[in-house]
Amino acid sequence: MSTPSPIDTFDDSMPIRPLPLVHKIFGEPRFHSDGDVAAIAFAADGTLWSIDEAGLLRQWSPEGKALARHFLSDLETLWCFSPSAKLLASGNDDLILWDVATGQLMNRIEQTSWVTAIAFSADGRTLASGHDDGSARFWDVGTQKFLGEIKVCPKPVPVSAIAFAPRGQFIATAGEDRVVRVWDEFTHKQVCELKSHTDRIPALSWSPDGSLLVSAGWDTSARVWRPPQTDPLILLNSHADQVHTLAFSPDGKYLACADSDFDIHLWTDAEQAEKAERCAVLRGHNDEIRCLAFSSDGAKLASAGADQVIHVWDVRDGKLLAGPNAKGQHAIAVIPGNPLRLASTGIQGVRVWDTASGEEIAPTNLCAAYSVAASPDGKWLAIGGMDHFTQLWNAADGSLSASLEATKPPIGFLSFSADSKFLAQTSPADGLVWIWNCETKNPDLIMIEAADGCTLEGVAFHPDGKRVAAGGIDYMSTGERDGAVCVWDIPTKDKLFTIDIGVNAIAFDTTGKYLAGAGMDDAVYVWDADTQDTVFVLSGHQQKINTIVFDPTGSYLVSGGDDFTVRVWDVLSGRLLIARELDSPVQSVAFSPDGKFLFCGNGNTTCYQVEFQKLLEE
């Protein structure tokens, strides 16, 4: 086999290439890869390294900014970082060592059978490779000298996982025969066989003190063992059908298990197996999680996989610290005025750009937020926080005007009235919609069960300022429906009508004639705002529709979704005019006041500015 030739593709000044029709890009992809992530590791300096399955090695800042990247090889099927993230091992029909800092190939060790598992010892001095012929082989990392071989499985079945005990006493292997075997690291003699799993065992992990071994199974459980005892101490259940990967924190306090529901289950006191308790379930990925890594102090957990994003979590409170949240909402708002500005939410804080220069301007790097909205007159910027408060900022001078307190966190969606006098804010935790007076900073109205007992996924003012719509989802189908949209009369405080359709987003057109909703069945519904009649059901999206907006003339309706597409519909005929695929899920859309530009808030944390007329002409 020929040796792959590494190519350094990092350029500190390398611009992000815009897609055709993208006029400008704001922000940069934070913790967003171009391919499935195969392995991750924290370095001693606090940065994070990742390797794509296609062989692209990346270094990330703690906040998720790309610092460096090197293309290594697209011929490898397995990747594994050393404990210090200084070295990287890969495998196919050979075993290869790479220097992480430079991306340079250090050595290629020829193999006689296909590599199916790789692991470094805790001190990084020994490298183990499992093979499809049922063997495990050991190598000195410094000299690449062959140290020995174990026939792991009596029958020649592939090795599915391998792990060194931290104190150098044992080596654990798992085979496709669904048996875990523990070996003496020095004599390579078998210590015990652990038979309990009923399906594949894709991962193994030792506790930091080396007393416990945890095996991940495709039989819904992670099993905790104390070798040489052959019975499991405890089965950690509550996972989905398959547990794919797992990791211990360096202090042994936490055990993280990723399952086939794309959730990460955090267990505390895992080193005291009988007392292990699940403390949190971390949700945010939307595809298979293939790798986990704790920081050296055990405070952070990084996760990555097939959805091509990296998430960094605070394990103490289960909060997402960095990385795009595929199940969250990257909200944007266009702030009218000269210059025209764009505000964008993120875990690191709200950022504001001058759309002409592309530079960040005040107020920027504000608090972490779930939602953002700008008043039509350009005076106010509202930020819905992860806490109880909606912050109302003076958009002109960047000063905080008021903090509007709700009953329960977080703040959901925000919408200003056409005259900029009122702000609607959803409180998803208790089903309330608050109508705030922007001058007095007091609520004029609080609507209870604003979406008829459903979750609150959107809120929108009618252009007359006297009506407001709230829509959401009925996950329990309590009314034999998937959700509802309710329209309220603000002066009388009466509910005018309810439409029994679940929605992820809602919007009125600028004339007030139409109300649109992003349906749960991946179709856009358009209703007559006065008669409640269904005017159109616009099909075409292949996945969840996250956002809808009418252009300022009311002639076009734009939708964006998890299928990576932006779609433009003719409002009069309901005809699809254009469907444009982007390189990321589209989580929010907004127009400039003159309708010249369409802005997209993307799942990879960037924002696109698109010339709308060129999009239509395409």
Long-range contacts (C-beta under 8 A, 24 or more apart in sequence): 1-75, 1-92, 1-93, 1-94, 1-110, 3-105, 3-108, 4-55, 4-72, 4-73, 4-74, 4-75, 4-76, 4-96, 4-105, 5-105, 6-70, 6-71, 6-72, 6-73, 6-98, 6-103, 6-104, 6-105, 7-70, 7-71, 8-70, 8-71, 8-103, 9-56, 9-69, 9-70, 9-71, 10-68, 10-69, 10-70, 16-606, 18-608, 19-582, 19-583, 19-608, 21-580, 21-610, 21-611, 21-614, 21-615, 21-618, 22-608, 22-609, 22-610, 23-597, 23-609, 23-610, 23-611, 24-355, 24-358, 24-608, 24-609, 25-606, 25-607, 25-608, 25-609, 26-342, 26-344, 26-351, 26-353, 26-355, 26-358, 26-606, 26-607, 26-608, 26-609, 27-344, 27-351, 27-353, 27-605, 27-606, 27-607, 28-65, 28-66, 28-605, 28-606, 29-66, 29-584, 29-604, 29-605, 29-606, 30-63, 30-64, 30-65, 30-322, 30-323, 30-324, 30-346, 30-348, 30-604, 30-605, 31-60, 31-64, 31-309, 31-310, 31-311, 31-312, 31-322, 31-323, 31-324, 31-605, 32-64, 32-308, 32-309, 32-310, 32-324, 32-584, 32-604, 32-605, 33-58, 33-304, 33-308, 33-309, 33-310, 34-308, 35-308, 36-290, 36-305, 36-306, 36-308, 37-290, 37-291, 37-304, 37-305, 37-306, 37-308, 37-309, 37-310, 38-78, 38-79, 38-290, 38-291, 39-79, 39-80, 39-81, 39-88, 39-291, 40-81, 40-291, 40-292, 40-293, 40-302, 40-303, 40-304, 40-310, 41-81, 41-82, 41-83, 41-85, 41-293, 42-85, 42-293, 42-294, 42-295, 42-296, 42-300, 42-302, 43-84, 43-85, 43-86, 43-100, 44-84, 44-85, 44-296, 46-295, 48-293, 48-302, 48-310, 48-312, 49-81, 49-85, 49-88, 49-100, 50-304, 50-310, 51-79, 51-81, 51-88, 53-79, 55-90, 57-88, 57-98, 57-100, 57-103, 60-310, 62-312, 62-322, 63-322, 63-348, 64-310, 64-312, 64-322, 64-323, 64-348, 64-605, 70-102, 70-103, 71-103, 72-98, 72-103, 72-105, 77-115, 78-115, 78-116, 78-117, 78-118, 79-118, 80-118, 80-119, 80-120, 81-120, 81-293, 82-120, 82-124, 82-141, 83-120, 83-122, 83-123, 83-124, 84-124, 86-124, 87-120, 87-124, 87-141, 89-118, 89-120, 89-127, 90-118, 91-115, 91-116, 91-118, 91-129, 95-127, 95-129, 95-139, 97-127, 97-141, 97-144, 107-144, 109-139, 109-144, 111-137, 114-158, 116-158, 116-159, 116-160, 117-159, 117-160, 117-161, 117-162, 117-173, 118-162, 119-162, 119-163, 119-164, 120-164, 121-164, 121-168, 122-164, 122-165, 122-166, 122-167, 122-168, 123-168, 126-164, 128-162, 128-164, 128-171, 129-162, 130-158, 130-159, 130-160, 130-161, 130-162, 130-173, 131-158, 131-159, 132-158, 132-159, 133-158, 134-158, 134-159, 134-175, 135-159, 136-162, 136-171, 136-173, 148-188, 149-188, 150-183, 150-188, 152-181, 153-177, 153-179, 160-200, 160-201, 160-202, 161-201, 161-202, 161-203, 161-204, 161-215, 161-216, 162-204, 163-204, 163-205, 163-206, 163-213, 164-206, 165-206, 165-210, 165-213, 166-206, 166-207, 166-208, 166-209, 166-210, 167-209, 167-210, 169-210, 170-206, 170-210, 170-213, 170-227, 172-204, 172-206, 172-213, 172-227, 173-204, 174-201, 174-202, 174-204, 174-215, 175-201, 176-200, 180-204, 180-213, 180-215, 180-225, 182-213, 182-227, 182-228, 191-227, 191-228, 192-227, 192-228, 192-229, 192-230, 193-230, 194-223, 194-225, 194-227, 194-230, 194-232, 195-230, 196-223, 196-231, 196-232, 197-221, 197-223, 199-242, 202-243, 202-244, 202-245, 203-243, 203-244, 203-245, 203-246, 205-246, 205-247, 205-248, 205-255, 206-248, 207-248, 207-252, 207-270, 207-271, 208-248, 208-249, 208-250, 208-251, 208-252, 208-271, 209-252, 209-271, 211-271, 212-270, 212-271, 212-273, 214-246, 214-248, 214-255, 214-270, 216-243, 216-244, 216-245, 216-246, 216-257, 217-242, 217-243, 218-242, 218-243, 222-246, 222-255, 222-257, 224-270, 224-273, 224-276, 226-273, 233-273, 233-274, 234-273, 234-274, 234-276, 236-265, 236-267, 236-276, 236-278, 238-265, 238-278, 239-263, 239-265, 244-288, 244-289, 244-290, 245-289, 245-290, 245-291, 245-292, 246-292, 247-292, 247-293, 247-294, 247-301, 248-294, 249-294, 249-298, 249-301, 249-315, 250-294, 250-296, 250-297, 250-298, 251-298, 253-298, 254-279, 254-294, 254-298, 254-301, 254-315, 256-292, 256-294, 256-301, 256-303, 256-315, 258-289, 258-290, 258-292, 258-303, 258-305, 259-289, 260-288, 262-286, 262-287, 262-288, 262-289, 262-307, 264-289, 264-292, 264-301, 264-303, 264-313, 266-301, 266-315, 266-318, 279-318, 280-315, 280-317, 280-318, 281-318, 282-311, 282-313, 282-318, 282-320, 283-327, 284-311, 284-320, 284-323, 284-325, 284-326, 284-327, 284-328, 285-309, 285-311, 285-326, 286-326, 286-327, 286-562, 309-604, 320-347, 321-347, 322-347, 322-348, 323-347, 324-603, 324-604, 324-605, 326-585, 326-603, 328-370, 328-587, 329-370, 329-371, 329-546, 329-587, 329-588, 330-587, 330-588, 330-601, 330-602, 330-603, 330-605, 331-369, 331-370, 331-371, 331-372, 331-587, 331-588, 331-601, 332-372, 332-588, 332-589, 332-590, 332-599, 332-600, 332-601, 332-607, 333-372, 333-373, 333-374, 333-381, 333-590, 334-374, 334-590, 334-591, 334-592, 334-593, 334-599, 335-374, 335-378, 335-381, 335-395, 336-374, 336-376, 336-377, 336-378, 336-593, 337-378, 337-395, 337-396, 340-592, 340-593, 341-395, 342-599, 342-607, 342-609, 343-372, 343-374, 343-381, 344-372, 344-601, 344-607, 345-369, 345-370, 345-371, 345-372, 345-383, 345-601, 346-605, 350-383, 352-381, 353-607, 355-592, 355-597, 355-609, 362-398, 363-393, 363-395, 363-398, 363-399, 366-391, 366-393, 367-391, 369-411, 370-410, 370-411, 370-412, 371-411, 371-412, 371-413, 371-414, 372-414, 373-414, 373-415, 373-416, 373-423, 374-416, 375-416, 375-420, 375-423, 375-438, 376-416, 376-418, 376-419, 376-420, 376-593, 377-419, 377-420, 379-420, 380-416, 380-420, 380-423, 380-438, 382-414, 382-416, 382-423, 382-425, 384-410, 384-411, 384-412, 384-413, 384-414, 384-425, 385-409, 385-410, 385-411, 386-410, 386-411, 387-411, 390-414, 390-423, 390-425, 390-436, 392-423, 392-436, 392-438, 392-441, 401-441, 402-441, 404-434, 404-436, 404-441, 404-443, 406-432, 406-434, 407-432, 412-456, 412-459, 413-456, 413-457, 413-458, 413-459, 414-459, 415-459, 415-460, 415-461, 415-468, 416-461, 417-461, 417-465, 418-461, 418-463, 418-464, 418-465, 419-465, 421-465, 422-461, 422-465, 422-490, 424-459, 424-460, 424-461, 424-468, 425-459, 426-450, 426-456, 426-458, 426-459, 426-470, 427-456, 428-455, 428-456, 431-455, 431-456, 433-459, 433-468, 433-470, 433-488, 435-468, 435-490, 444-490, 445-490, 445-493, 447-488, 447-493, 450-486, 450-488, 451-483, 451-484, 451-485, 451-486, 452-479, 452-484, 452-486, 452-498, 453-478, 453-479, 453-484, 454-483, 454-484, 454-502, 455-483, 457-483, 457-503, 457-504, 457-505, 457-506, 458-503, 458-504, 458-505, 458-506, 458-507, 458-517, 458-518, 459-506, 460-506, 460-507, 460-508, 460-515, 461-508, 462-487, 462-508, 462-512, 462-529, 463-508, 463-510, 463-511, 463-512, 464-512, 465-490, 466-490, 466-491, 467-496, 467-529, 469-506, 469-508, 469-515, 470-506, 471-502, 471-503, 471-505, 471-506, 471-517, 472-502, 472-503, 473-502, 473-503, 473-504, 473-520, 474-502, 482-520, 482-521, 483-520, 485-515, 485-517, 485-527, 487-515, 487-529, 497-532, 499-527, 499-532, 501-525, 504-544, 504-545, 504-546, 505-545, 505-546, 505-547, 505-548, 506-548, 507-548, 507-549, 507-550, 508-550, 509-550, 509-554, 509-557, 509-571, 510-550, 510-552, 510-553, 510-554, 511-554, 513-554, 514-550, 514-554, 514-571, 516-548, 516-550, 516-557, 517-548, 518-545, 518-546, 518-547, 518-548, 518-559, 518-561, 519-545, 522-561, 524-548, 524-557, 524-559, 524-569, 526-557, 526-571, 526-574, 535-574, 536-569, 536-574, 538-567, 538-569, 538-574, 538-576, 540-567, 540-576, 540-579, 541-565, 541-567, 546-585, 546-586, 546-587, 546-588, 547-586, 547-587, 547-588, 547-589, 547-601, 548-589, 549-589, 549-590, 549-591, 551-591, 551-595, 551-612, 552-591, 552-593, 552-594, 552-595, 553-595, 556-616, 558-589, 558-591, 558-598, 559-589, 560-586, 560-587, 560-588, 560-589, 560-600, 561-585, 561-586, 562-586, 562-603, 566-598, 566-600, 566-610, 566-615, 568-615, 568-616, 577-616, 578-615, 578-616, 578-618, 580-615, 580-618, 582-608
